[in-house]
C-alpha cells in the first residue's frame, strides 16, 4: 500500500466481535469517502475473509485490509477468531488472551506503516501505550452508545475495588447523571453487569480495568451518536472523561441496493433478492424486526417461547436467529412453526444489520434510553428476566397501534442525523 504525500493515514483495529467489526468497517468507509484519507483495517485472517464487500466499490482503493496471524492459546478451540465462533461466553476470556498477544506484532506493524492515527476498541486497551511509544495519536471508538457509557461512569469508579458499585447500586440511575433519566439496570441485568465490569478474567483484567486504560490513555473518543438523539449524554461524557468526545453519527448500514453477506462467509443467499422482495410485499409499517445482536445466543426454551409469541401476535415479522452450538436447525423451532407462519414471517439464520427485549450487557440501558426518548417500547419481563409469549405478542401489537405511530414519527424526525459524520 502506498500512502500519497498529502493523505492522512488512519488505522482501525476492532475487537473480535462482529458487533464491533461492522461499525469499525462502516467508520472506515465513511472516513475513506472524504477523499484524502487512506485506511488500514487490521483484523485476523478469518474475520477479514468474512467481511461484507466494500461498498461502494470506489472505496476499495482507499481501504487496505490487513491480516495479522492469530495465536493459539490453551482452552481456545482451533479456528476460533471471533466471539461468534465460541461455544459459550466462558471461552471469551481465552479469546481475549489470544487477542492481547497481538500487542507485539501489531506494534511492529504500526512501526512499519507509521499511520497518523490509530482508532481502537475497548479490549485492545494496550494500543495507547503503543501510540505513546511510537508517537502516534490514538482514538477510542466506542461501539457502545453514550447513555451506556454515561451509566458505566468515570474511570475512578473502577480504580478502587472497595468503591465498585454493587448489583443493587446498578439498579438506580447513577448520581453523576444530573438530568432526568431511566438508564439503570433491572436486577437480573445488574448481576451480569457487575460481574462483567468488576470481575477479573483469565487475562488478569476486568472490563472495568480496560475501561480505565482506554479512557485515560486515548487522545480523544469517538461515539456513534447525534446531537438530536443523545447530545445531553455526549456533553456529560466530556465532563466525566475530561477528554474530547466527538459524535460521528450512527453509521447506518448500506442501502438496500447494496450487496450484503452474512458473517458466516455464506454469500450464496442473496438477502436483497429474497428478504427485501418479501418486505416489499408487506403492508407499510406492519413488519416487526426481531433480533438480539450478534453476541446473544438464545436457549431453545427462549427460542420456542419467542416463536409462540410471534405466532400469537398474528403480525408479519422478520426474525434474525442465531443457531445455538450443537443444535440441528430442524430441531431449532417448535414443530410446524415455519409452516404455520409461512408468508407472514421471514426467518434469517445468520447475521444481518440490526422490539426492545434486552438480553446482555448494554442492551438493557439502551432499551431504557430509547423508551425515555419515545423511540421504543420494552417487552414486559419477569423478575428473573424471563419473558412470556403473551408479553411478546402484546408488545408487537402495541408497536403497530397508536403508540407505534408515535414511535415511527419520532424516528423519522431523527433520521436525517443518522449519517452526520
C-alpha positions in Angstrom: 0.0 0.0 0.0 1.3 3.4 -1.0 0.3 6.5 1.0 0.3 9.6 -1.1 2.1 12.7 0.2 -0.9 14.7 1.3 -3.0 11.7 2.5 -3.9 11.2 6.2 -3.3 7.6 7.2 -5.7 6.1 9.8 -5.5 2.5 11.2 -8.7 1.0 12.6 -8.4 -2.1 14.8 -11.6 -3.5 16.3 -12.3 -6.2 18.9 -13.1 -9.7 17.5 -16.9 -9.4 17.6 -19.0 -8.6 14.6 -21.0 -6.1 16.6 -17.7 -4.2 16.8 -16.1 -5.2 13.5 -19.0 -3.9 11.3 -19.2 -0.4 12.9 -15.4 -0.1 12.6 -15.8 -1.1 8.9 -18.6 1.4 8.4 -16.4 4.1 10.0 -13.6 3.1 7.7 -15.8 3.6 4.7 -17.1 7.0 6.0 -13.6 8.2 6.5 -12.3 6.9 3.2 -15.1 8.7 1.4 -13.6 12.0 2.4 -11.1 11.6 -0.4 -7.8 12.5 1.3 -7.7 9.7 3.9 -6.1 6.3 3.5 -7.4 3.5 5.8 -5.7 0.4 7.1 -8.1 -2.0 8.7 -6.5 -4.6 10.9 -8.0 -7.9 12.0 -7.5 -11.7 11.9 -7.4 -13.7 8.7 -10.8 -15.4 9.4 -12.6 -12.1 10.1 -11.1 -10.4 7.0 -12.4 -13.2 4.9 -15.9 -12.8 6.4 -16.2 -9.1 5.9 -19.0 -7.9 3.6 -17.8 -6.4 0.3 -16.7 -2.8 0.4 -19.5 -0.7 -0.9 -19.4 1.5 -3.0 -16.5 -0.3 -4.9 -14.8 3.0 -5.5 -13.7 3.0 -1.8 -11.7 -0.3 -2.2 -8.6 1.6 -3.3 -8.7 3.6 -0.1 -9.2 0.8 2.4 -6.4 -1.7 2.9 -7.4 -4.9 4.8 -4.5 -6.2 6.8 -4.5 -9.7 8.4 -2.4 -10.4 11.5 -1.9 -14.1 12.4 -3.9 -15.1 15.4 -2.0 -17.1 18.1 -3.2 -20.3 19.5 -3.8 -20.5 23.3 -4.9 -23.1 25.7 -8.7 -23.6 26.1 -9.4 -21.8 22.9 -10.5 -24.2 20.1 -8.6 -24.1 16.9 -10.0 -21.8 14.3 -11.9 -19.6 16.8 -11.1 -16.0 15.8 -14.3 -14.2 16.7 -16.9 -14.3 19.5 -19.4 -15.9 17.2 -17.1 -18.9 16.8 -17.2 -19.7 20.6 -19.4 -22.3 22.2 -20.2 -20.2 25.2 -19.3 -16.9 27.0 -16.8 -18.7 29.2 -14.4 -19.0 26.3 -14.4 -15.3 25.6 -11.6 -14.8 28.2 -9.3 -17.1 26.2 -10.1 -15.2 23.0 -9.0 -12.1 24.9 -5.8 -13.8 25.9 -5.0 -14.5 22.3 -6.1 -11.0 21.3 -3.8 -9.5 23.9 -0.9 -11.5 22.4 -1.3 -9.4 19.2 0.3 -6.4 21.0 3.8 -7.2 19.8 3.1 -8.0 16.2 0.7 -5.0 15.9 3.3 -2.7 17.4 5.8 -4.0 14.8 3.3 -3.4 12.0 2.4 0.1 13.2 6.1 1.0 13.4 6.5 -0.1 9.8 3.4 1.7 8.3 3.6 4.7 10.6 0.0 5.9 10.5 -1.1 9.3 11.7 -3.9 7.9 13.9 -4.9 4.6 15.4 -8.6 4.1 16.1 -9.0 1.2 18.6 -11.6 -0.7 20.7 -12.1 -1.3 24.4 -10.5 -4.7 24.6 -7.2 -3.7 23.0 -6.6 -1.3 25.8 -2.8 -1.5 25.2 -3.0 0.5 22.0 -2.5 3.9 23.8 0.8 2.6 25.2 1.9 1.7 21.6 0.8 5.0 20.3 2.7 6.9 23.0 5.8 4.8 22.3 5.7 5.4 18.5 4.4 9.0 18.7 1.0 8.1 17.1 -2.3 9.7 18.2 -5.0 7.3 19.4 -8.7 7.5 19.4 -11.1 5.2 21.3 -14.1 4.4 19.1 -16.9 3.1 21.4 -19.5 0.9 19.8 -21.5 1.4 23.0 -23.8 4.3 22.9 -23.4 7.4 25.0 -26.2 6.6 27.6 -24.5 3.3 28.4 -21.1 4.9 28.7 -22.6 7.5 31.0 -24.1 4.8 33.1 -20.7 3.0 33.3 -19.3 6.2 34.6 -15.8 7.7 35.1 -12.6 5.6 35.3 -12.4 6.5 39.0 -15.3 4.1 39.7 -13.1 1.1 38.8 -9.7 2.1 40.3 -10.6 1.2 43.9 -12.0 -2.3 44.4 -13.9 -1.3 47.5 -15.6 1.5 45.7 -17.2 -0.6 43.0 -21.0 -0.4 42.7 -23.0 -3.4 43.9 -25.7 -5.0 41.8 -28.2 -3.1 44.0 -26.4 0.2 43.1 -26.7 -0.6 39.4 -30.5 -0.7 39.6 -30.5 3.1 40.2 -29.6 6.0 37.9 -26.0 7.0 38.9 -25.6 10.2 40.8 -23.4 11.8 38.1 -26.3 11.9 35.6 -27.8 15.3 36.6 -30.8 15.3 34.3 -34.0 13.1 34.2 -33.1 9.6 33.0 -34.1 6.0 33.3 -30.8 4.5 32.4 -30.4 1.8 35.1 -30.4 -2.0 35.2 -33.1 -4.4 36.2 -31.8 -6.5 39.0 -31.2 -9.6 36.7 -29.2 -7.4 34.4 -27.3 -5.8 37.2 -25.9 -9.1 38.4 -24.3 -9.7 34.9 -23.2 -6.1 34.6 -21.4 -6.2 37.9 -19.6 -9.4 37.0 -18.5 -8.1 33.6 -17.3 -4.8 34.8 -15.6 -5.8 38.1 -14.5 -9.4 37.9 -11.0 -10.2 36.5 -11.0 -13.0 34.0 -8.2 -15.2 32.8 -6.4 -12.2 31.2 -5.9 -10.7 34.7 -8.1 -7.7 33.7 -11.8 -6.9 34.2 -13.8 -4.9 31.6 -13.7 -2.1 34.2 -9.9 -2.3 34.1 -9.9 -2.0 30.3 -12.3 0.9 30.5 -9.9 2.8 32.7 -7.0 2.2 30.4 -8.8 3.2 27.2 -10.4 6.4 28.6 -7.3 7.6 30.3 -4.9 6.5 27.6 -6.5 7.8 24.4 -6.2 11.3 22.9 -9.9 11.5 22.1 -13.1 9.5 22.0 -15.5 8.8 19.0 -19.1 7.9 19.6 -21.9 6.7 17.4 -24.3 9.5 18.3 -26.2 12.5 17.0 -27.0 15.6 19.0 -30.7 15.4 18.5 -30.8 11.9 20.0 -28.3 11.8 22.9 -26.5 15.1 22.9 -27.1 15.6 26.6 -25.3 12.3 27.4 -22.4 13.2 25.0 -21.9 16.5 26.7 -22.0 14.8 30.1 -19.3 12.3 28.9 -17.0 15.3 28.1 -17.1 16.3 31.7 -16.9 12.7 33.1 -14.0 11.6 30.9 -12.2 15.0 30.7 -11.4 14.2 27.1 -12.6 15.5 23.7 -15.7 13.4 22.7 -16.8 13.6 19.1 -20.2 12.5 17.7 -19.8 10.8 14.3 -23.4 9.9 13.5 -25.0 6.5 13.8 -23.1 4.9 10.9 -26.2 3.3 9.2 -25.7 0.2 7.1 -25.6 0.2 3.3 -28.8 1.0 1.5 -30.9 -2.0 0.3 -29.4 -1.8 -3.2 -26.0 -2.8 -1.9 -24.7 -6.4 -1.5 -24.9 -7.9 1.9 -23.1 -11.1 3.1 -23.6 -12.9 6.4 -20.6 -13.2 8.7 -20.7 -16.9 8.3 -19.0 -16.3 5.0 -22.0 -17.7 3.1 -22.6 -15.3 0.2 -24.9 -17.8 -1.7 -28.1 -16.4 0.0 -28.9 -13.1 -1.6 -30.8 -11.1 1.1 -31.6 -8.3 -1.3 -33.4 -10.6 -3.7 -35.2 -12.6 -1.1 -35.6 -10.6 2.1 -36.3 -7.2 0.5 -38.6 -8.8 -2.0 -40.6 -10.3 0.9 -40.6 -6.9 2.7 -41.9 -5.1 -0.4 -44.9 -7.4 -0.3 -45.9 -6.4 3.2 -48.1 -3.5 4.1 -46.2 -0.4 5.2 -45.4 0.0 8.9 -46.6 -3.6 9.8 -43.4 -5.7 10.0 -41.7 -6.2 13.3 -38.0 -6.8 13.2 -36.8 -9.3 15.8 -33.0 -9.5 16.6 -30.8 -9.7 19.6 -27.5 -8.7 18.1 -24.5 -10.8 17.2 -23.4 -11.8 20.7 -26.5 -13.3 22.4 -27.4 -16.9 21.7 -30.8 -17.8 22.9 -31.6 -21.1 24.6 -34.1 -23.5 23.0 -36.7 -22.7 25.6 -36.3 -18.9 24.9 -36.5 -19.5 21.1 -39.7 -21.6 21.5 -41.4 -19.0 23.8 -40.5 -16.2 21.4 -41.7 -18.2 18.4 -45.1 -18.8 20.0 -45.3 -15.1 20.9 -44.6 -14.1 17.3 -47.1 -16.6 16.1 -49.7 -15.5 18.6 -49.3 -11.8 17.6 -50.6 -12.7 14.0 -48.4 -9.9 12.7 -45.7 -10.1 10.0 -42.2 -10.3 11.3 -38.6 -10.6 10.2 -36.6 -12.7 12.7 -32.8 -12.9 12.7 -31.9 -16.0 14.7 -28.6 -17.5 15.7 -28.5 -21.3 15.9 -27.1 -22.5 19.2 -24.0 -24.6 19.0 -24.7 -28.3 18.6 -28.4 -27.9 17.7 -29.6 -29.1 14.4 -31.6 -26.4 12.6 -34.5 -28.9 12.1 -34.9 -29.0 15.9 -34.5 -25.3 16.5 -38.1 -24.1 16.2 -41.4 -25.5 17.5 -42.8 -28.3 15.4 -44.8 -27.0 12.5 -43.9 -23.3 13.3 -42.5 -22.5 9.9 -45.5 -24.0 8.1 -47.9 -22.1 10.3 -46.2 -18.7 9.7 -45.3 -19.2 6.1 -45.8 -16.0 4.1 -46.3 -13.9 7.3 -42.9 -14.4 8.8 -39.4 -14.3 7.3 -36.6 -16.3 9.0 -32.9 -15.4 8.6 -30.5 -17.9 10.2 -27.3 -15.8 10.4 -26.4 -12.2 10.7 -27.8 -9.1 9.1 -27.7 -5.4 10.0 -29.7 -4.7 13.1 -38.7 -4.9 19.7 -36.8 -3.8 22.7 -36.2 -7.1 24.6 -32.7 -6.6 26.1 -30.6 -9.7 26.8 -26.9 -8.8 27.6 -24.5 -6.1 28.7 -25.6 -2.7 27.3 -28.9 -3.7 25.8 -30.9 -3.0 28.9 -29.6 0.5 29.2 -30.2 1.1 25.5 -33.8 -0.1 25.9 -34.4 2.3 28.8 -32.9 5.2 26.9 -35.0 4.6 23.7 -38.1 4.2 25.8 -37.3 7.5 27.5 -37.0 9.2 24.1 -40.3 7.7 22.9 -38.4 5.6 20.3 -39.2 2.1 21.6 -41.5 0.0 23.8 -39.9 -2.6 26.1 -41.3 -6.1 26.4 -42.5 -6.9 29.9 -40.2 -9.2 31.8 -40.4 -11.3 35.0 -38.2 -10.5 37.9 -35.6 -13.1 36.8 -35.5 -11.6 33.3 -37.6 -14.3 31.6 -40.4 -13.4 29.2 -43.7 -15.0 28.1 -45.2 -15.4 24.7 -48.1 -13.3 25.7 -45.8 -10.4 26.6 -44.1 -10.7 23.2 -47.4 -10.7 21.3 -48.6 -7.7 23.4 -45.5 -5.6 22.6 -45.8 -6.4 18.9 -49.4 -5.3 18.8 -48.6 -2.1 20.6 -45.8 -1.4 18.0 -48.4 -1.3 15.2 -51.0 0.7 17.1 -51.2 4.3 18.1 -48.0 4.1 20.1 -46.3 2.6 17.1 -47.4 5.5 15.0 -45.8 7.9 17.5 -42.6 5.9 17.5 -42.4 6.0 13.7 -43.0 9.7 13.7 -40.2 10.4 16.2 -37.8 8.1 14.4 -38.3 9.9 11.1 -37.5 13.3 12.7 -34.2 11.9 13.8 -33.4 10.1 10.5 -31.6 13.0 8.9 -28.8 12.8 11.6 -28.0 9.1 11.2 -25.1 9.7 8.9 -23.9 13.0 10.3 -20.2 12.2 10.1 
